[in-house]
Amino acid sequence: MASPAAELYLPDDAEASHWAQKGIALLQEGGPENLRAALSCIDAATRLREPLHKRGNPWYRYNLGGMWINRGDILRQLAEKDAPRQALAAYDRAWEVLAPLPADAEPLFRRRRTLARLNRAGILMVEANPALLADALASLESALAEMLGHSGDEGALPLLISLRATQARALAQQGGWPGAIEAAEEGLALARRSSGDPLVGGLIGGLFQFCAEAYARHQPHFVPEFLDEALPLADAAGPAGAARLVADRALRHALGRMAHRSFEARGTPDAEVALARFSQLRRYAERRSPLGAGAED
């Protein structure tokens, strides 16, 4: 969607861009003093852009929403008492500003709207509060519904994968491990569609580790199947040997869990199945790597 160029060069917008760029540079430098200075810059840009978004040009609305997201991102990094509440308010304001933008008119509109909901969910997940976690998951599901409705938007893959990774962590915090593993697996499936995007590559390692550890702890008999399918992807995306170390650790943990389950099942109808699963897992570990043959609980 083309923006009316003449309108975008209004003096107030040009000045807002100056403050925004300065604020983002300070945010990237990090450190408390730079973060506070960045917040002042972003607030100056926001004050200039608030009146502009009412002129009818959707790009002014898009730019203003970005300022509120930046404000939330800065506040998330400031270790100050009221910062989380203020960050949440900033993401809510970003959503309010961005919500009227037409999803089909420009991919950037829905991506920025999704980013506001993703970052909002991250704030809500900081405290292990059931009500806040439910709110976080609702934000993520809303964002996923919009983004998955435009599956041809290849530029949105890193954002989609981040949504799935965050959803997996939120579900895990709730104790919903089957759903958490499914969400992380969905994230890995999306990553396989990428053609070497470095942003996607940076997300694969975290998803692989999450799944490997979750399977080892909760569904250890599925660890071999997961590793056979996902290890090549993670191995290619990360530092040399990093994914294999994660895989070996998951195998040892899974063996420990299966050994414990087999011991507990002695004398019960489940004993034969538990022992068979443990033996299968041990043979897999021995074939794969000497490191995997030892068990840890």
N, C-alpha and C positions, 0 to 999 in steps of 0.2 A: 504494500500500500504506500504510494508516494505521499510525502508530506509537502504541504504548500510552503516552498522554500522561503518566500518573501516574509511570511509571518514568523518563521522560526528564527529570524535574525532581528527580532525586536531587541532594543537595548537591555531590557530587564532580563531576557532569556540569555543574552550573551554574558551579562554579568553573573547570572546564576551558574552558567557553565564554568566560568572562571573559578568561582567558589567551590563548585562541585569537584572539579578536577584537582584542586588544591587539597580538598578534604580527603579524596580517595587516595592521593599520594601519601598523605600523612597516615591514613589508616593502614596502608600497606607497609609503612615503616614500623608501625607498632610501638609499644611502650606507652605508659600512662600519660605522659605529657603530650605526646603526639596524638594520642586518641582523644584527649580533651580538646586539643586544637582542631582536630578533624571534625569533632562534633560541632564546634562553633562554625566552621566553614559550611558544613552540610546544613546547619540551621539557617545560615544566611542565604544559601541557595534555595532552601525550602520557602522562606518568607517571600522571596522574589517570584517563585513559581506558583505559589498558591493562587494568586489572582489570575494568572495566565491560563490555567486549565479550564476556566469558565468561558474562554473565548470560542470554544467549539472545535478547535484543532485537536484531534485525539493524541497527537504526539506531545502536546503540552501535558496532557493527563499522564501519558506514559512516563515522561521525564519526572513529573512530580512524584509518581508512585515509586520511581527509583530512588528519589531522595529519602523518602520515608523508610525504604528497605535499608539504605545505607545507614540511616540513623539507628535503626534496630541492630544492624551488624556491629556498629561501633559500641553501642551500649552493651551488647553481649560480651564484648571483650573487656569492658571496664569492670574491675572487681569492686564495685560500689554497691551499697546496700539496696538502693532503689532501682538499680540499673535493669534487672530482669523485668520488673513491672513496666518500666518505661519502654523497654525494647518490645514487649508484647503489644503495648499501645501503639508503637510505631508501625509494627507489622499489620495491626488491625486497620490503622489509617491507610496504609499502602493498599490493602485489599479494598477498602472503601473507595479509594480513588480509582483503582484499576478495574473494579468490577464492571463498570458500564462499557468498557472497551469491547468491540465485537471480536469474538474469538476467530471467526473465519476471515477477517479482513487482513490480518497480519500476524504471522507466527510469533513475532516478538511480544505481542500483547499477551498472549496466553502464557508464554514462557515467564514473563515478569510476574504475572498474576500468580502463577504456580510457585515461583520463588518466594513470594510473600507468604504463601501458606506453608511451604516447606520450612522456612526459617521460623515461622510462628510455632510450628510443631516442635522444633528443636528447643525452644524456650520452655514450652509446656512440659517437656520430658525431663527437665532438670530435676524436679522434685518427684519423688516416688509417690505421687498423689493419684489415686484411681480416677477421680473426676477429671483432673488435668490430662491424664493419659488418654482418657476417652475423648476429650476435646481434641487432643493432638491427632489421634487416629481419624477423627471425623474430618479434620483439616486435610490430612494426607489422602483420605479416600476421595474427598471432593476434588482435590488437585489431580489425582490419578484418573478419575472419571473424565475430566476435561481433556487431559493430555492423551489418554488412550483412545479418545474419540478422534484423534488426528494422528494416527499411527504412521502416516507417511512423512512426518516431520523429523527427518533424520538429524537435524541440528539439535533436537531436543533430547537425544539419547542420554547424554550425561545427566540431565535434569531428571529424566524418568528413572534412571538407575539410582540416583540419589534418593528419590522418593521411595523406591522399593527398599533400599538399604535402611532408611529412617523408619519406614513402616515395620521392617523386621525387628529393629531395636525396640520400638515401642511395644510391639506384641510380646517380645521377650520380657520386657519389664512388667507386662501384665501377667506373665506366666503362660501365655498362649504359644508354646513352643512349636506345635505343628504348623500353625499359621505363620509364625516367624520364619521357620525354615522355608516354607513355601514362598514367602515374599522375597527372601534372599535368593532363592533359586530363580525366581522370576527376574530378579536383577541380573543374575549371571546370564540368563537366556537373552536378555536385551543386549548385554555386553557382546555376545557372539555376533550380533548384527553390525557391530562397529567395524569400520575399515581403518583401524590404527589411530583413532582419536586419542591423543595423550590424556585428555580428561577422563575418558572411559578407562584407559589403562590404569590410571591412578585409583580408580574405584574397585577394580577387580580384586586386588589383594585383600582388601577389607571384607568384601563379600565372601571370598573363598575361605578366609580364616573364620568368619562368623559361622558359615555352614559346616565346616569341618569340625569345629568345636561343639556346635549344637548337635550334630549327628552323633559324635563320639559320646556325648553326655546323655542324650535322650533316645537315640535310635542307633545304637552302635553297630548293629548288624547291617545297616545300610552304608557304613563308611566305605567299604570297597567299591560299591557301585558309584558313590559320589566321587571318589577320588579318580576312578577310571574316566569319568565323564568330564570333570572340572579341572583336574590337575594340569592337563596340557594348556588350557586357556590361561590359568593363573601363572604357570611357569613361563609362558611367553610374554606375559604382561609385566612381570615384576623383576626385581634384581635377581641375578643368577643364584639359584639354590634356595631362595627364600620360601617359595611355595612348597618345596620338598621338605623343608624343615617343619613347616606347619603340618604337612601330611603325615610325617613320621610321628610327630607329637600326638596328632589325632588318633593315629593307629594304636599307639601305646595306651592312650587313655581309653579307647574303645575296648582294647583287650582286657584292661583292668576291669572295666564295667561288666563285660561279658563273663569274665571269670567269676566275679562276685555274684552275678545273676545265676550262673550255673551252680555255684555253691549253695545259694539260697534255695534253688529249686530241687535239691536232692530229696528224694522220697515223695515228690509230688508228681501229678500228671504232666507237668511242664518240663520235667527233668531231661527227658530225651531231646526235646527241641532245643532247650537252652544249651546242652552239651554240644549238640550238632552245630549250632550257630557259633559257639566259641571255637570249636575245632576248625570250622570253615574260615573264620576270621584269622586264626593263628596261621593256618596254611597260606592264606593270602599275604599276611605280613612277612612270613618267611620267604616267600617267593619274591616279594617286592623289594625288601631291604632287610639286612641284618639288624638295623636299628629298630625296625618295626616288630621284631619278634619278642621283645621284652614288654611286659605289661606294667602299667602304672594306674593307680586308682585315683 
